């Protein structure tokens, strides 16, 4: 099974609506590793790693987000496994500090 590592950049009304918490739960449900954080520009950034099918499922879910979010755009780019090092020790998916 192919392993995929992607960075998602999500824009719209995505901060202050529980997007990071929702993403952590969705990642757990899909079996995806990685992290989520807010960015100063108002976007949410997600690093998603795992089986291609699971990463694709999380990406599709992030196009909608939690009920109070309004996703305007979602951009996807390839990322590297080394970026998983930003996670909290012992966690498969973390909320990391905003940048």
ChimeraX commands (.cxc) that place a marker at each C-alpha (Angstrom):
marker #1 position 0.00,0.00,0.00 radius 0.5
marker #1 position 1.43,3.38,-1.02 radius 0.5
marker #1 position 2.33,5.84,1.74 radius 0.5
marker #1 position 1.59,9.47,1.11 radius 0.5
marker #1 position 2.79,12.62,2.91 radius 0.5
marker #1 position 0.97,15.82,2.01 radius 0.5
marker #1 position 0.65,19.35,3.31 radius 0.5
marker #1 position -2.81,20.91,3.17 radius 0.5
marker #1 position -3.34,24.66,3.29 radius 0.5
marker #1 position -6.95,25.47,4.11 radius 0.5
marker #1 position -8.40,28.97,3.75 radius 0.5
marker #1 position -11.74,30.51,4.51 radius 0.5
marker #1 position -13.49,30.76,7.87 radius 0.5
marker #1 position -11.27,28.10,9.43 radius 0.5
marker #1 position -9.95,29.67,12.63 radius 0.5
marker #1 position -12.05,30.05,15.75 radius 0.5
marker #1 position -14.44,27.32,14.58 radius 0.5
marker #1 position -12.83,24.20,16.09 radius 0.5
marker #1 position -11.03,23.19,12.90 radius 0.5
marker #1 position -7.87,21.95,14.62 radius 0.5
marker #1 position -9.78,19.84,17.15 radius 0.5
marker #1 position -12.02,18.47,14.39 radius 0.5
marker #1 position -8.97,17.63,12.24 radius 0.5
marker #1 position -7.29,15.69,15.09 radius 0.5
marker #1 position -10.42,13.58,15.52 radius 0.5
marker #1 position -10.85,13.02,11.78 radius 0.5
marker #1 position -7.18,12.03,11.41 radius 0.5
marker #1 position -7.59,9.49,14.19 radius 0.5
marker #1 position -10.73,8.10,12.55 radius 0.5
marker #1 position -8.95,7.73,9.19 radius 0.5
marker #1 position -5.68,6.40,10.67 radius 0.5
marker #1 position -3.61,9.36,9.48 radius 0.5
marker #1 position -0.45,10.60,11.21 radius 0.5
marker #1 position 0.71,14.20,11.26 radius 0.5
marker #1 position -0.16,17.56,12.74 radius 0.5
marker #1 position -2.39,20.62,12.42 radius 0.5
marker #1 position -1.76,24.30,13.24 radius 0.5
marker #1 position -3.13,27.77,12.69 radius 0.5
marker #1 position -1.11,30.24,10.64 radius 0.5
marker #1 position -0.94,33.99,11.19 radius 0.5
marker #1 position -2.47,34.59,7.75 radius 0.5
marker #1 position -5.76,33.06,8.97 radius 0.5
marker #1 position -5.30,29.67,7.30 radius 0.5
marker #1 position -4.99,26.21,8.83 radius 0.5
marker #1 position -2.09,23.97,7.84 radius 0.5
marker #1 position -2.24,20.17,8.05 radius 0.5
marker #1 position 0.52,17.62,7.51 radius 0.5
marker #1 position -1.09,14.27,6.71 radius 0.5
marker #1 position 0.85,11.01,6.35 radius 0.5
marker #1 position -0.30,7.45,5.88 radius 0.5
marker #1 position -1.85,5.11,3.36 radius 0.5
marker #1 position -2.82,7.05,0.22 radius 0.5
marker #1 position -6.50,6.14,0.69 radius 0.5
marker #1 position -6.56,7.44,4.27 radius 0.5
marker #1 position -4.78,10.71,3.39 radius 0.5
marker #1 position -7.20,11.21,0.48 radius 0.5
marker #1 position -10.17,10.63,2.81 radius 0.5
marker #1 position -8.87,13.21,5.31 radius 0.5
marker #1 position -8.22,15.68,2.50 radius 0.5
marker #1 position -11.80,15.28,1.23 radius 0.5
marker #1 position -13.16,15.74,4.76 radius 0.5
marker #1 position -11.07,18.93,5.19 radius 0.5
marker #1 position -12.77,20.42,2.13 radius 0.5
marker #1 position -15.88,20.66,4.34 radius 0.5
marker #1 position -14.38,20.91,7.83 radius 0.5
marker #1 position -16.46,21.15,11.00 radius 0.5
marker #1 position -20.05,22.46,10.78 radius 0.5
marker #1 position -19.20,26.10,11.59 radius 0.5
marker #1 position -16.30,26.33,9.12 radius 0.5
marker #1 position -16.55,27.73,5.61 radius 0.5
marker #1 position -13.71,26.37,3.51 radius 0.5
marker #1 position -12.96,28.61,0.53 radius 0.5
marker #1 position -9.85,26.84,-0.81 radius 0.5
marker #1 position -7.77,23.81,0.00 radius 0.5
marker #1 position -4.33,23.48,-1.60 radius 0.5
marker #1 position -2.34,20.25,-1.51 radius 0.5
marker #1 position 1.40,19.79,-1.97 radius 0.5
marker #1 position 3.78,16.92,-1.42 radius 0.5
marker #1 position 5.70,16.96,1.86 radius 0.5
marker #1 position 8.40,14.86,3.50 radius 0.5
marker #1 position 8.35,12.37,6.36 radius 0.5
marker #1 position 10.88,14.54,8.22 radius 0.5
marker #1 position 8.14,17.11,8.85 radius 0.5
marker #1 position 6.42,14.58,11.11 radius 0.5
marker #1 position 9.11,15.44,13.66 radius 0.5
marker #1 position 7.08,18.53,14.59 radius 0.5
marker #1 position 4.52,16.30,16.35 radius 0.5
marker #1 position 4.48,16.01,20.12 radius 0.5
marker #1 position 6.49,13.04,21.35 radius 0.5
marker #1 position 4.36,9.91,21.57 radius 0.5
marker #1 position 1.42,11.28,19.55 radius 0.5
marker #1 position 0.48,10.04,16.10 radius 0.5
marker #1 position -1.37,13.29,15.29 radius 0.5
marker #1 position -0.75,16.56,17.14 radius 0.5
marker #1 position -1.97,20.10,17.34 radius 0.5
marker #1 position 1.27,22.08,17.17 radius 0.5
marker #1 position 1.98,25.75,17.94 radius 0.5
marker #1 position 0.73,28.33,15.47 radius 0.5
marker #1 position 3.12,30.19,13.19 radius 0.5
marker link #1:1,2 radius 0.2
marker link #1:2,3 radius 0.2
marker link #1:3,4 radius 0.2
marker link #1:4,5 radius 0.2
marker link #1:5,6 radius 0.2
marker link #1:6,7 radius 0.2
marker link #1:7,8 radius 0.2
marker link #1:8,9 radius 0.2
marker link #1:9,10 radius 0.2
marker link #1:10,11 radius 0.2
marker link #1:11,12 radius 0.2
marker link #1:12,13 radius 0.2
marker link #1:13,14 radius 0.2
marker link #1:14,15 radius 0.2
marker link #1:15,16 radius 0.2
marker link #1:16,17 radius 0.2
marker link #1:17,18 radius 0.2
marker link #1:18,19 radius 0.2
marker link #1:19,20 radius 0.2
marker link #1:20,21 radius 0.2
marker link #1:21,22 radius 0.2
marker link #1:22,23 radius 0.2
marker link #1:23,24 radius 0.2
marker link #1:24,25 radius 0.2
marker link #1:25,26 radius 0.2
marker link #1:26,27 radius 0.2
marker link #1:27,28 radius 0.2
marker link #1:28,29 radius 0.2
marker link #1:29,30 radius 0.2
marker link #1:30,31 radius 0.2
marker link #1:31,32 radius 0.2
marker link #1:32,33 radius 0.2
marker link #1:33,34 radius 0.2
marker link #1:34,35 radius 0.2
marker link #1:35,36 radius 0.2
marker link #1:36,37 radius 0.2
marker link #1:37,38 radius 0.2
marker link #1:38,39 radius 0.2
marker link #1:39,40 radius 0.2
marker link #1:40,41 radius 0.2
marker link #1:41,42 radius 0.2
marker link #1:42,43 radius 0.2
marker link #1:43,44 radius 0.2
marker link #1:44,45 radius 0.2
marker link #1:45,46 radius 0.2
marker link #1:46,47 radius 0.2
marker link #1:47,48 radius 0.2
marker link #1:48,49 radius 0.2
marker link #1:49,50 radius 0.2
marker link #1:50,51 radius 0.2
marker link #1:51,52 radius 0.2
marker link #1:52,53 radius 0.2
marker link #1:53,54 radius 0.2
marker link #1:54,55 radius 0.2
marker link #1:55,56 radius 0.2
marker link #1:56,57 radius 0.2
marker link #1:57,58 radius 0.2
marker link #1:58,59 radius 0.2
marker link #1:59,60 radius 0.2
marker link #1:60,61 radius 0.2
marker link #1:61,62 radius 0.2
marker link #1:62,63 radius 0.2
marker link #1:63,64 radius 0.2
marker link #1:64,65 radius 0.2
marker link #1:65,66 radius 0.2
marker link #1:66,67 radius 0.2
marker link #1:67,68 radius 0.2
marker link #1:68,69 radius 0.2
marker link #1:69,70 radius 0.2
marker link #1:70,71 radius 0.2
marker link #1:71,72 radius 0.2
marker link #1:72,73 radius 0.2
marker link #1:73,74 radius 0.2
marker link #1:74,75 radius 0.2
marker link #1:75,76 radius 0.2
marker link #1:76,77 radius 0.2
marker link #1:77,78 radius 0.2
marker link #1:78,79 radius 0.2
marker link #1:79,80 radius 0.2
marker link #1:80,81 radius 0.2
marker link #1:81,82 radius 0.2
marker link #1:82,83 radius 0.2
marker link #1:83,84 radius 0.2
marker link #1:84,85 radius 0.2
marker link #1:85,86 radius 0.2
marker link #1:86,87 radius 0.2
marker link #1:87,88 radius 0.2
marker link #1:88,89 radius 0.2
marker link #1:89,90 radius 0.2
marker link #1:90,91 radius 0.2
marker link #1:91,92 radius 0.2
marker link #1:92,93 radius 0.2
marker link #1:93,94 radius 0.2
marker link #1:94,95 radius 0.2
marker link #1:95,96 radius 0.2
marker link #1:96,97 radius 0.2
marker link #1:97,98 radius 0.2
marker link #1:98,99 radius 0.2
view
